[in-house]
Amino acid sequence: MSKIKMQNKIVEMDGDEMTRILWKMIKDELLLPFVELDTEYYDLGLPHRDETGDKVTFEAGEAVKKYHVGVKCATITPNAQRMTEYNLHEMWKSPNGTIRAILDGTVFRAPIVIKNLSPAVRNWEKPITIARHAYGDVYKGTEYRVPTPGKAELVFTASDGAETFRETIYDYECPGVLQGLYNKDSSIRSFAKSCFEYALSTHQDLWFSTKDTISKKYDQTFKLIFAEIFENEYKAKFEEAGIEYFYTLIDDAVARVIRSKGGFIWACKNYDGDVMSDMISTAFGSLAMMTSVLVSPDGNYEYEAAHGTVTRHYYRYLKGEETSTNPIATIFAWSGALKKRGELDNTQDLIDFADKLEKACIDTMESGIMTKDLALIADGEAASVNTADFLNAIRANLEKLL
């Protein structure tokens, strides 16, 4: 068969360690034989980020804004140990965080569901997608370890210098801790619009939850902005699409999620989304089976796996030892990007190929051929194979579908 042609580029962002090895294997085995890949390549591996003073990360983010679709390999966010290991000039920030800020995007994470991997919650039948507002809150908070008795106050000074608000937080009679959090309307609006747009594009109901009964200013602002945007811009669109927007308190949402059959998007504030995405991925089976897409309110998409760089397997790989590393989430990052590129360009062949690639992965796993991490938790008989043999099995199934 002739190779499928692309009309426009995808921004390709290479990464680190074992996922970097998988990246090349996936391209060589499952993509390049079938698609004339047209990508704008950026090396976000930690050594190159260090060489460029992290300039390459910013360039990659701007490229996604230009081409509207990107696919990213997992990358290292360095700590003190990585500083020494890689002899870095600086402890560079998370590439995901940098790109997220450039795109003003929301992260949507959803599990890949297969028949022979039963979720821990027995009534879940369809994937539950977590939409995380990855801005502000505790991740950008200011903290203070209170050493002595004293008064903590919340003070706001307007840009003209006038003090417009002052309130005592607590009169400490002993040592304690203090934390200040913030968010802003513009980011919350971008979060809401991304959620509504993604719900429409995937034809799924959207749930949103906070704790506005307790947080009557902070959380209520999220609730009111979502409600305003929905009423003014999306209510009619949702009705036409036959989907629902639903708000409830976070504790009620947890109870409803556990009782549900799945098949919806659950929008959460930053910390809630961080925690609940790990809960959802674990309950469905594995973080290695979790997709992640960053969606901006103005229509830019960046696809990646939800997991990290699989360091332990990489060290074994460097020793020449065989690994059984799960490539599924990274394959689905590529298929998601190819599918979105096809949708934006009206290239049906590319959409069909991406669908068949995903089906080939699922057919392979449902036939009982898996990497070791899944074989250990699968229902019934499963054969644990190494990464190369797993990719070969997927390719064989893909060729049957093509």
KEKE-3310 file (N, C-alpha, C; in steps of 0.2 Angstrom, whole numbers, plus 5000, padded with zeros to 4 digits):
npx = (5004:5002:5010:5002:4998:5002:4994:4998:5010:5015:5020:5033:5040:5053:5060:5065:5076:5069:5057:5061:5068:5058:5050:5057:5057:5043:5040:5048:5043:5028:5024:5031:5032:5020:5015:5018:5027:5026:5034:5038:5053:5058:5070:5067:5074:5083:5098:5099:5090:5097:5108:5103:5099:5086:5078:5074:5062:5053:5052:5046:5034:5028:5028:5018:5007:5008:5006:4995:4994:5003:5014:5021:5035:5038:5047:5061:5059:5070:5078:5088:5096:5096:5102:5115:5118:5116:5124:5120:5117:5107:5092:5081:5064:5048:5045:5032:5024:5029:5025:5012:5009:5012:5002:4991:4983:4972:4973:4968:4965:4963:4959:4964:4954:4952:4945:4950:4956:4950:4942:4945:4933:4919:4907:4911:4911:4915:4928:4933:4936:4948:4948:4960:4963:4977:4984:4990:4983:4988:5000:5007:5007:5010:5020:5023:5032:5026:5034:5033:5021:5008:5001:4992:4988:4977:4980:4976:4983:4979:4983:4985:4990:4982:4976:4964:4959:4959:4961:4961:4968:4972:4975:4989:4993:5004:5017:5015:5008:5006:4998:4996:4985:4982:4972:4966:4954:4955:4962:4954:4943:4948:4950:4937:4932:4940:4936:4922:4923:4930:4922:4911:4918:4921:4909:4904:4896:4899:4905:4907:4916:4918:4921:4911:4902:4910:4921:4918:4921:4933:4932:4919:4920:4925:4914:4904:4909:4910:4897:4892:4898:4894:4880:4879:4887:4887:4876:4865:4873:4876:4864:4860:4869:4866:4871:4876:4879:4885:4885:4892:4895:4912:4913:4901:4902:4913:4906:4896:4904:4910:4898:4894:4894:4904:4911:4911:4917:4926:4928:4941:4948:4965:4973:4963:4962:4974:4976:4964:4966:4976:4970:4959:4967:4974:4963:4957:4967:4981:4994:5002:4993:4986:4980:4985:4980:4983:4974:4970:4960:4959:4960:4972:4981:4990:4998:5002:5009:5003:5012:5029:5046:5051:5062:5069:5068:5076:5089:5091:5090:5102:5111:5111:5101:5085:5070:5052:5043:5029:5022:5010:5002:5011:5010:4996:4997:5003:4994:4983:4987:4989:4976:4969:4976:4972:4958:4958:4963:4954:4958:4954:4960:4971:4964:4957:4968:4974:4964:4964:4976:4975:4965:4972:4982:4973:4967:4978:4982:4970:4970:4978:4992:5004:5014:5024:5019:5005:5001:5003:4991:4981:4965:4962:4972:4988:5001:5017:5027:5043:5047:5050:5045:5031:5028:5030:5019:5009:5011:5008:4995:4990:4993:4985:4972:4974)
npy = (4994:5011:5025:5035:5052:5067:5083:5094:5099:5090:5095:5087:5082:5076:5065:5058:5045:5029:5030:5038:5029:5020:5029:5030:5017:5015:5024:5018:5005:5006:5018:5025:5015:5016:5029:5045:5054:5070:5081:5094:5094:5094:5092:5088:5081:5080:5083:5091:5101:5107:5111:5122:5131:5129:5135:5128:5121:5132:5136:5124:5125:5136:5132:5123:5131:5137:5126:5119:5106:5094:5082:5073:5066:5058:5067:5072:5080:5089:5085:5088:5076:5073:5084:5082:5070:5072:5083:5097:5114:5121:5119:5114:5119:5110:5104:5101:5110:5122:5122:5120:5133:5141:5138:5140:5130:5116:5100:5084:5068:5051:5034:5019:5007:4990:4973:4962:4967:4971:4985:4991:4996:4989:4992:5001:5004:5012:5024:5036:5053:5064:5081:5093:5108:5115:5126:5138:5138:5126:5123:5134:5141:5152:5148:5147:5144:5146:5152:5157:5163:5174:5186:5182:5189:5192:5202:5214:5225:5237:5241:5255:5258:5258:5251:5239:5228:5219:5206:5196:5181:5171:5171:5166:5156:5148:5139:5136:5133:5141:5146:5153:5154:5157:5162:5166:5175:5175:5163:5153:5155:5151:5138:5133:5135:5127:5114:5114:5114:5103:5093:5094:5091:5077:5072:5069:5069:5083:5085:5095:5100:5107:5114:5124:5127:5128:5135:5150:5161:5158:5145:5146:5156:5149:5140:5150:5156:5145:5142:5154:5155:5143:5145:5157:5154:5140:5132:5130:5123:5111:5106:5103:5094:5084:5082:5084:5097:5097:5102:5099:5097:5093:5081:5075:5072:5063:5052:5050:5047:5034:5026:5027:5022:5027:5035:5049:5067:5073:5087:5096:5106:5111:5104:5094:5088:5082:5073:5065:5060:5051:5042:5037:5032:5021:5014:5009:5001:5004:5016:5017:5015:5026:5040:5057:5073:5090:5104:5119:5134:5140:5131:5122:5107:5096:5080:5067:5053:5049:5045:5044:5044:5031:5026:5016:5005:5010:5010:4997:4994:5001:4992:4982:4973:4964:4972:4974:4985:4995:5002:5007:5019:5029:5026:5029:5042:5046:5042:5049:5062:5061:5058:5070:5079:5074:5077:5091:5094:5088:5075:5060:5047:5048:5049:5037:5028:5031:5026:5013:5009:5011:5001:4990:4989:4987:4975:4966:4966:4961:4949:4942:4945:4954:4967:4965:4972:4973:4959:4954:4958:4955:4948:4931:4921:4927:4931:4936:4947:4954:4971:4974:4962:4964:4976:4971:4961:4970:4977:4966:4964:4977:4977:4968:4974:4985)
npz = (5000:4997:5005:5018:5016:5024:5026:5034:5046:5061:5077:5084:5099:5106:5120:5136:5142:5145:5138:5127:5120:5117:5109:5097:5093:5091:5081:5070:5069:5068:5063:5052:5042:5036:5035:5028:5038:5043:5052:5064:5072:5089:5101:5117:5126:5141:5141:5130:5132:5143:5136:5128:5137:5140:5130:5119:5124:5125:5112:5106:5112:5106:5093:5093:5095:5082:5073:5078:5082:5092:5098:5112:5119:5135:5148:5158:5174:5182:5198:5213:5213:5199:5194:5197:5191:5177:5176:5176:5171:5177:5188:5178:5174:5174:5158:5154:5162:5157:5143:5145:5151:5140:5131:5138:5143:5146:5155:5149:5155:5151:5154:5145:5140:5141:5137:5145:5157:5171:5179:5195:5201:5200:5192:5183:5166:5155:5149:5161:5160:5166:5169:5172:5180:5177:5185:5196:5213:5226:5220:5216:5227:5242:5256:5274:5288:5303:5317:5330:5342:5335:5324:5309:5293:5279:5266:5254:5242:5231:5213:5213:5225:5236:5250:5250:5256:5272:5283:5297:5298:5307:5324:5330:5344:5346:5338:5320:5304:5288:5273:5257:5244:5226:5212:5195:5186:5172:5169:5174:5166:5153:5157:5159:5146:5138:5143:5140:5126:5123:5128:5119:5107:5110:5112:5125:5142:5154:5169:5184:5198:5214:5231:5235:5245:5257:5253:5250:5242:5234:5228:5224:5214:5203:5201:5197:5186:5177:5176:5170:5158:5152:5151:5143:5131:5128:5131:5122:5112:5119:5121:5108:5104:5112:5125:5142:5155:5171:5188:5204:5221:5227:5236:5234:5220:5220:5226:5216:5205:5209:5209:5196:5178:5171:5156:5155:5156:5170:5177:5187:5200:5202:5212:5216:5203:5201:5211:5208:5195:5196:5205:5196:5186:5192:5197:5185:5180:5176:5176:5165:5155:5152:5144:5139:5135:5131:5130:5123:5125:5112:5103:5101:5102:5112:5113:5124:5134:5150:5159:5167:5163:5164:5172:5179:5170:5160:5165:5166:5152:5148:5153:5144:5147:5145:5142:5147:5143:5144:5130:5126:5130:5125:5111:5109:5111:5099:5090:5094:5090:5077:5073:5076:5068:5056:5057:5058:5045:5037:5032:5029:5027:5036:5049:5049:5049:5061:5070:5067:5071:5085:5087:5084:5094:5105:5101:5101:5115:5120:5115:5123:5123:5131:5139:5153:5165:5163:5161:5173:5180:5173:5168:5167:5156:5151:5140:5144:5136:5128:5125:5111:5105:5108:5101:5088:5088:5088:5076:5067:5069:5065:5051:5046:5048:5039)
capx = (5000:5006:5010:4997:5001:4999:4993:5001:5015:5014:5026:5036:5044:5057:5060:5071:5077:5066:5052:5065:5069:5051:5048:5060:5054:5036:5040:5051:5039:5021:5022:5035:5031:5013:5013:5024:5026:5028:5034:5044:5056:5061:5073:5066:5078:5086:5104:5098:5087:5102:5113:5100:5096:5078:5075:5070:5055:5048:5051:5042:5027:5026:5027:5011:5003:5008:5003:4989:4994:5009:5015:5027:5037:5039:5053:5063:5059:5076:5079:5095:5100:5097:5107:5122:5118:5117:5129:5116:5119:5102:5087:5076:5057:5045:5043:5025:5022:5031:5021:5005:5008:5012:4996:4985:4979:4969:4975:4963:4968:4958:4961:4963:4950:4952:4941:4953:4959:4944:4943:4944:4926:4916:4902:4914:4911:4918:4933:4932:4941:4949:4950:4963:4965:4984:4986:4989:4982:4994:5007:5010:5006:5016:5020:5027:5032:5025:5039:5031:5014:5008:4994:4993:4983:4977:4980:4976:4984:4977:4988:4986:4993:4977:4975:4957:4956:4964:4957:4965:4967:4972:4980:4993:4996:5009:5020:5010:5010:5002:4998:4992:4984:4979:4970:4964:4948:4957:4964:4948:4939:4951:4949:4930:4930:4943:4932:4916:4925:4932:4916:4908:4922:4921:4902:4903:4894:4904:4904:4912:4915:4922:4918:4909:4899:4915:4926:4913:4924:4938:4929:4913:4922:4926:4907:4900:4912:4908:4889:4891:4901:4889:4873:4880:4890:4887:4870:4862:4877:4876:4857:4860:4874:4863:4876:4874:4884:4882:4889:4890:4901:4917:4912:4896:4905:4916:4901:4893:4909:4910:4892:4893:4896:4909:4909:4910:4923:4926:4933:4943:4953:4972:4975:4958:4963:4981:4974:4959:4968:4980:4965:4956:4972:4975:4957:4956:4972:4988:4996:5004:4987:4982:4982:4985:4980:4983:4969:4969:4953:4959:4960:4978:4981:4997:4996:5007:5007:5002:5017:5035:5052:5052:5069:5071:5069:5081:5095:5092:5092:5109:5116:5110:5096:5079:5064:5046:5041:5023:5022:5003:5000:5014:5007:4990:4999:5004:4987:4978:4989:4988:4969:4967:4979:4967:4952:4959:4964:4949:4961:4951:4965:4975:4960:4956:4974:4975:4959:4966:4982:4973:4962:4978:4984:4968:4966:4984:4981:4964:4971:4982:4999:5005:5020:5024:5015:4998:5000:5002:4985:4975:4960:4963:4978:4991:5008:5021:5033:5047:5044:5050:5040:5025:5027:5029:5013:5004:5011:5005:4987:4989:4994:4978:4967:4975)
capy = (5000:5018:5028:5040:5058:5072:5090:5099:5096:5089:5096:5082:5083:5070:5065:5056:5039:5023:5033:5040:5023:5018:5034:5028:5010:5016:5027:5014:4999:5007:5024:5026:5011:5017:5036:5050:5058:5077:5084:5099:5090:5097:5088:5090:5077:5084:5086:5097:5107:5111:5115:5127:5135:5127:5139:5123:5120:5138:5135:5119:5127:5141:5129:5120:5137:5138:5121:5117:5099:5092:5075:5074:5060:5059:5071:5072:5087:5088:5087:5088:5070:5074:5089:5079:5064:5075:5089:5102:5121:5124:5114:5117:5118:5105:5105:5101:5116:5127:5121:5122:5140:5144:5136:5142:5124:5111:5093:5079:5062:5046:5027:5015:5001:4983:4968:4958:4971:4974:4990:4990:4998:4984:4995:5005:5001:5016:5028:5042:5057:5069:5088:5096:5115:5115:5132:5141:5134:5124:5122:5141:5144:5154:5145:5150:5140:5151:5150:5159:5166:5181:5187:5181:5193:5193:5209:5216:5232:5238:5244:5262:5258:5258:5245:5238:5222:5216:5202:5192:5174:5167:5173:5160:5156:5143:5138:5132:5134:5146:5145:5158:5152:5162:5160:5172:5174:5173:5156:5149:5155:5147:5131:5132:5135:5121:5109:5114:5113:5096:5089:5094:5087:5070:5070:5067:5074:5086:5086:5100:5099:5111:5114:5131:5128:5130:5141:5154:5166:5155:5139:5149:5160:5144:5138:5155:5157:5140:5143:5160:5153:5138:5149:5162:5151:5133:5128:5128:5118:5105:5103:5101:5088:5079:5080:5088:5100:5095:5104:5096:5097:5088:5075:5072:5070:5056:5046:5048:5043:5027:5023:5028:5017:5030:5038:5057:5071:5076:5093:5097:5111:5109:5098:5088:5084:5079:5067:5060:5057:5045:5037:5034:5027:5015:5010:5006:4996:5006:5023:5015:5014:5033:5045:5064:5078:5097:5107:5126:5136:5143:5125:5119:5101:5092:5073:5063:5048:5052:5042:5047:5041:5024:5026:5009:5001:5013:5008:4990:4994:5003:4987:4977:4968:4964:4975:4973:4991:4996:5008:5009:5027:5033:5025:5032:5049:5047:5041:5055:5068:5060:5059:5077:5082:5072:5080:5098:5095:5084:5069:5054:5042:5048:5047:5029:5024:5031:5022:5006:5008:5010:4995:4984:4989:4984:4968:4963:4965:4957:4942:4939:4947:4960:4968:4961:4975:4971:4952:4952:4960:4954:4943:4925:4919:4932:4930:4942:4948:4960:4977:4973:4957:4967:4980:4966:4959:4975:4978:4961:4965:4983:4975:4964:4979:4989)
capz = (5000:4997:5012:5019:5016:5028:5023:5038:5051:5068:5081:5087:5105:5109:5127:5140:5145:5141:5133:5121:5116:5114:5104:5090:5091:5089:5074:5065:5068:5068:5059:5046:5036:5034:5035:5027:5043:5042:5059:5065:5077:5094:5106:5124:5131:5146:5139:5125:5136:5146:5131:5125:5142:5140:5125:5115:5126:5123:5104:5105:5114:5101:5087:5094:5093:5075:5069:5082:5085:5094:5101:5116:5123:5142:5149:5165:5177:5186:5205:5215:5210:5192:5193:5197:5186:5170:5176:5173:5173:5181:5189:5174:5176:5170:5151:5153:5165:5152:5137:5148:5152:5134:5127:5142:5141:5152:5154:5150:5155:5151:5153:5139:5143:5137:5140:5150:5162:5174:5183:5202:5203:5195:5188:5178:5159:5150:5152:5165:5158:5171:5166:5177:5179:5179:5186:5203:5219:5230:5216:5216:5234:5246:5262:5279:5294:5309:5322:5337:5342:5332:5320:5302:5290:5272:5264:5247:5240:5224:5209:5214:5231:5241:5254:5250:5260:5277:5287:5301:5296:5313:5329:5333:5351:5346:5331:5316:5297:5285:5266:5253:5237:5221:5205:5192:5181:5165:5168:5175:5160:5149:5159:5157:5138:5136:5145:5136:5119:5123:5129:5113:5102:5111:5113:5132:5147:5157:5176:5187:5206:5219:5237:5236:5252:5262:5250:5247:5237:5229:5224:5221:5208:5198:5200:5194:5179:5173:5175:5166:5151:5149:5149:5137:5125:5127:5133:5116:5109:5122:5120:5101:5104:5117:5131:5148:5159:5178:5193:5211:5226:5226:5239:5230:5214:5221:5227:5210:5201:5211:5207:5189:5173:5167:5150:5155:5158:5176:5178:5194:5201:5201:5217:5215:5197:5202:5215:5205:5189:5199:5207:5190:5182:5196:5197:5179:5179:5176:5173:5158:5150:5153:5139:5141:5130:5133:5125:5124:5123:5105:5098:5101:5106:5113:5115:5127:5139:5157:5164:5166:5158:5165:5173:5181:5164:5156:5168:5164:5145:5147:5154:5139:5149:5141:5146:5145:5144:5141:5125:5124:5131:5120:5104:5109:5110:5092:5086:5095:5087:5070:5072:5077:5062:5051:5058:5056:5038:5033:5029:5032:5028:5042:5054:5048:5051:5069:5073:5066:5075:5092:5087:5083:5101:5109:5099:5103:5122:5122:5113:5129:5122:5134:5143:5160:5170:5162:5161:5180:5183:5168:5169:5163:5153:5147:5139:5145:5131:5129:5121:5104:5103:5109:5095:5082:5088:5086:5069:5063:5069:5061:5044:5045:5048:5034)
cpx = (5004:5005:5005:5000:4998:4999:4997:5005:5012:5020:5028:5041:5047:5058:5066:5070:5073:5061:5055:5066:5063:5049:5051:5057:5047:5036:5043:5046:5031:5019:5025:5034:5024:5011:5019:5023:5030:5028:5040:5046:5059:5064:5072:5070:5082:5093:5103:5094:5092:5107:5110:5097:5088:5075:5071:5063:5050:5047:5046:5035:5024:5025:5020:5006:5002:5004:4997:4989:5002:5009:5021:5028:5038:5046:5054:5062:5064:5075:5086:5099:5101:5102:5114:5123:5119:5121:5126:5118:5113:5096:5081:5069:5054:5043:5035:5022:5023:5026:5014:5004:5008:5005:4990:4980:4976:4971:4969:4966:4962:4961:4960:4960:4950:4948:4944:4957:4953:4946:4941:4936:4922:4910:4905:4914:4915:4923:4930:4938:4942:4952:4953:4965:4972:4987:4985:4987:4988:5001:5010:5009:5012:5015:5024:5026:5032:5029:5037:5024:5014:5002:4996:4987:4983:4976:4980:4978:4983:4983:4990:4989:4988:4976:4967:4954:4961:4959:4962:4963:4967:4977:4983:4995:5002:5012:5015:5013:5004:5003:4993:4991:4981:4976:4968:4958:4950:4958:4958:4943:4942:4950:4942:4929:4934:4939:4925:4917:4927:4926:4912:4911:4922:4914:4901:4900:4900:4902:4909:4911:4920:4919:4916:4905:4904:4919:4921:4915:4928:4935:4922:4914:4922:4918:4904:4903:4910:4901:4888:4892:4896:4883:4874:4882:4889:4881:4866:4866:4877:4869:4857:4864:4871:4867:4874:4880:4881:4887:4887:4896:4906:4916:4906:4898:4909:4912:4898:4897:4909:4904:4891:4895:4902:4906:4908:4917:4921:4931:4934:4948:4960:4973:4970:4960:4969:4979:4969:4961:4972:4975:4961:4961:4973:4969:4955:4962:4980:4989:4999:4999:4983:4985:4981:4985:4979:4979:4969:4963:4953:4960:4967:4978:4988:4996:5003:5005:5007:5008:5024:5040:5054:5060:5072:5072:5075:5088:5096:5094:5099:5114:5115:5105:5089:5074:5058:5042:5034:5023:5015:5001:5004:5012:5001:4991:5000:4998:4983:4980:4988:4980:4967:4970:4974:4960:4952:4960:4959:4953:4959:4955:4969:4971:4959:4962:4975:4970:4961:4972:4980:4969:4967:4981:4980:4967:4972:4983:4975:4965:4976:4990:5000:5012:5019:5019:5008:4997:4999:4995:4979:4971:4962:4970:4981:4998:5012:5027:5037:5044:5044:5045:5033:5023:5026:5022:5008:5004:5008:4997:4986:4989:4987:4973:4968:4974)
cpy = (5006:5021:5034:5047:5063:5079:5095:5096:5095:5091:5090:5083:5077:5071:5062:5048:5033:5025:5036:5034:5020:5022:5032:5021:5011:5019:5022:5008:5001:5013:5025:5022:5012:5025:5040:5055:5065:5081:5089:5096:5095:5092:5091:5086:5082:5087:5092:5103:5111:5114:5121:5132:5135:5131:5134:5122:5126:5138:5130:5121:5132:5138:5125:5125:5138:5133:5118:5110:5097:5085:5075:5068:5063:5062:5071:5080:5086:5090:5087:5082:5071:5079:5086:5074:5067:5081:5095:5109:5124:5118:5117:5115:5113:5107:5106:5107:5122:5128:5123:5129:5144:5144:5138:5136:5120:5104:5088:5072:5056:5039:5024:5009:4995:4978:4964:4961:4975:4979:4988:4991:4994:4986:4999:5002:5005:5021:5034:5047:5063:5075:5092:5103:5115:5122:5134:5136:5132:5124:5129:5145:5147:5151:5148:5146:5145:5148:5152:5162:5173:5180:5186:5185:5192:5200:5210:5223:5233:5241:5251:5263:5258:5251:5244:5232:5220:5212:5197:5184:5170:5171:5167:5161:5151:5143:5135:5133:5138:5146:5150:5155:5157:5158:5166:5170:5172:5166:5152:5149:5151:5139:5129:5131:5128:5115:5108:5112:5105:5091:5089:5090:5079:5067:5066:5072:5077:5087:5091:5100:5104:5110:5121:5133:5130:5136:5145:5160:5162:5150:5142:5153:5155:5142:5143:5156:5151:5141:5149:5158:5148:5141:5153:5159:5144:5129:5126:5122:5111:5102:5100:5094:5082:5077:5085:5091:5099:5098:5101:5097:5091:5081:5071:5069:5063:5051:5045:5045:5036:5023:5023:5022:5020:5033:5046:5060:5074:5081:5095:5103:5107:5103:5092:5084:5080:5072:5062:5057:5051:5040:5033:5030:5021:5011:5006:5001:4999:5013:5022:5015:5021:5038:5052:5068:5085:5101:5115:5129:5139:5137:5123:5113:5098:5086:5070:5057:5052:5050:5046:5043:5034:5023:5020:5005:5003:5011:5001:4989:4996:4997:4981:4972:4969:4968:4974:4980:4993:5002:5010:5016:5031:5032:5029:5040:5051:5047:5046:5061:5067:5060:5066:5081:5080:5076:5088:5099:5091:5078:5063:5048:5042:5047:5040:5025:5025:5027:5015:5004:5007:5003:4989:4984:4985:4976:4964:4961:4960:4950:4938:4941:4954:4961:4966:4965:4974:4964:4950:4954:4959:4948:4937:4925:4925:4930:4937:4942:4954:4965:4976:4968:4960:4971:4976:4963:4964:4977:4973:4962:4972:4981:4972:4969:4984:4986)
cpz = (5000:5004:5012:5020:5021:5025:5027:5043:5058:5072:5085:5093:5108:5116:5130:5141:5141:5136:5127:5117:5113:5108:5097:5088:5088:5082:5069:5064:5066:5064:5052:5040:5033:5032:5033:5032:5042:5049:5059:5072:5082:5099:5113:5129:5135:5144:5134:5128:5140:5142:5128:5130:5142:5135:5120:5117:5124:5116:5103:5106:5109:5095:5087:5092:5086:5071:5072:5084:5087:5098:5105:5119:5131:5143:5157:5168:5183:5193:5207:5212:5203:5190:5192:5192:5179:5170:5173:5175:5178:5182:5185:5176:5172:5163:5150:5156:5160:5146:5139:5148:5145:5130:5131:5142:5148:5150:5155:5150:5156:5151:5147:5142:5138:5141:5146:5155:5166:5179:5190:5204:5198:5191:5182:5171:5154:5153:5156:5163:5164:5168:5172:5176:5182:5180:5193:5208:5223:5227:5215:5222:5237:5253:5267:5285:5300:5315:5329:5337:5339:5327:5312:5298:5283:5270:5257:5246:5232:5220:5210:5221:5237:5244:5254:5254:5266:5282:5291:5299:5302:5318:5332:5340:5352:5339:5327:5308:5293:5277:5263:5246:5232:5215:5201:5187:5174:5164:5169:5169:5154:5150:5157:5150:5136:5137:5141:5129:5119:5124:5122:5107:5103:5113:5120:5137:5151:5165:5179:5194:5209:5226:5239:5242:5257:5259:5246:5242:5232:5225:5221:5215:5202:5196:5195:5187:5175:5171:5170:5159:5148:5147:5143:5131:5123:5128:5127:5112:5112:5121:5113:5100:5108:5122:5136:5152:5166:5183:5200:5215:5225:5229:5236:5224:5215:5222:5220:5205:5202:5209:5200:5185:5169:5161:5150:5157:5165:5177:5185:5194:5201:5205:5216:5209:5197:5205:5211:5199:5191:5201:5201:5187:5185:5196:5191:5177:5180:5173:5166:5153:5151:5148:5142:5135:5133:5128:5127:5122:5115:5100:5096:5105:5106:5116:5118:5131:5145:5161:5163:5161:5159:5167:5175:5175:5160:5158:5166:5156:5144:5148:5149:5141:5145:5145:5143:5147:5140:5136:5124:5124:5126:5113:5104:5108:5103:5088:5088:5091:5079:5068:5072:5070:5056:5051:5056:5049:5034:5029:5032:5032:5034:5048:5054:5051:5058:5072:5073:5070:5083:5092:5087:5090:5105:5107:5101:5111:5124:5120:5118:5128:5125:5137:5150:5165:5169:5163:5169:5183:5178:5170:5164:5161:5149:5146:5140:5140:5132:5124:5114:5101:5103:5103:5089:5082:5086:5079:5065:5063:5065:5054:5042:5044:5042:5027)
residu = (MET:SER:LYS:ILE:LYS:MET:GLN:ASN:LYS:ILE:VAL:GLU:MET:ASP:GLY:ASP:GLU:MET:THR:ARG:ILE:LEU:TRP:LYS:MET:ILE:LYS:ASP:GLU:LEU:LEU:LEU:PRO:PHE:VAL:GLU:LEU:ASP:THR:GLU:TYR:TYR:ASP:LEU:GLY:LEU:PRO:HIS:ARG:ASP:GLU:THR:GLY:ASP:LYS:VAL:THR:PHE:GLU:ALA:GLY:GLU:ALA:VAL:LYS:LYS:TYR:HIS:VAL:GLY:VAL:LYS:CYS:ALA:THR:ILE:THR:PRO:ASN:ALA:GLN:ARG:MET:THR:GLU:TYR:ASN:LEU:HIS:GLU:MET:TRP:LYS:SER:PRO:ASN:GLY:THR:ILE:ARG:ALA:ILE:LEU:ASP:GLY:THR:VAL:PHE:ARG:ALA:PRO:ILE:VAL:ILE:LYS:ASN:LEU:SER:PRO:ALA:VAL:ARG:ASN:TRP:GLU:LYS:PRO:ILE:THR:ILE:ALA:ARG:HIS:ALA:TYR:GLY:ASP:VAL:TYR:LYS:GLY:THR:GLU:TYR:ARG:VAL:PRO:THR:PRO:GLY:LYS:ALA:GLU:LEU:VAL:PHE:THR:ALA:SER:ASP:GLY:ALA:GLU:THR:PHE:ARG:GLU:THR:ILE:TYR:ASP:TYR:GLU:CYS:PRO:GLY:VAL:LEU:GLN:GLY:LEU:TYR:ASN:LYS:ASP:SER:SER:ILE:ARG:SER:PHE:ALA:LYS:SER:CYS:PHE:GLU:TYR:ALA:LEU:SER:THR:HIS:GLN:ASP:LEU:TRP:PHE:SER:THR:LYS:ASP:THR:ILE:SER:LYS:LYS:TYR:ASP:GLN:THR:PHE:LYS:LEU:ILE:PHE:ALA:GLU:ILE:PHE:GLU:ASN:GLU:TYR:LYS:ALA:LYS:PHE:GLU:GLU:ALA:GLY:ILE:GLU:TYR:PHE:TYR:THR:LEU:ILE:ASP:ASP:ALA:VAL:ALA:ARG:VAL:ILE:ARG:SER:LYS:GLY:GLY:PHE:ILE:TRP:ALA:CYS:LYS:ASN:TYR:ASP:GLY:ASP:VAL:MET:SER:ASP:MET:ILE:SER:THR:ALA:PHE:GLY:SER:LEU:ALA:MET:MET:THR:SER:VAL:LEU:VAL:SER:PRO:ASP:GLY:ASN:TYR:GLU:TYR:GLU:ALA:ALA:HIS:GLY:THR:VAL:THR:ARG:HIS:TYR:TYR:ARG:TYR:LEU:LYS:GLY:GLU:GLU:THR:SER:THR:ASN:PRO:ILE:ALA:THR:ILE:PHE:ALA:TRP:SER:GLY:ALA:LEU:LYS:LYS:ARG:GLY:GLU:LEU:ASP:ASN:THR:GLN:ASP:LEU:ILE:ASP:PHE:ALA:ASP:LYS:LEU:GLU:LYS:ALA:CYS:ILE:ASP:THR:MET:GLU:SER:GLY:ILE:MET:THR:LYS:ASP:LEU:ALA:LEU:ILE:ALA:ASP:GLY:GLU:ALA:ALA:SER:VAL:ASN:THR:ALA:ASP:PHE:LEU:ASN:ALA:ILE:ARG:ALA:ASN:LEU:GLU:LYS:LEU:LEU)
# end
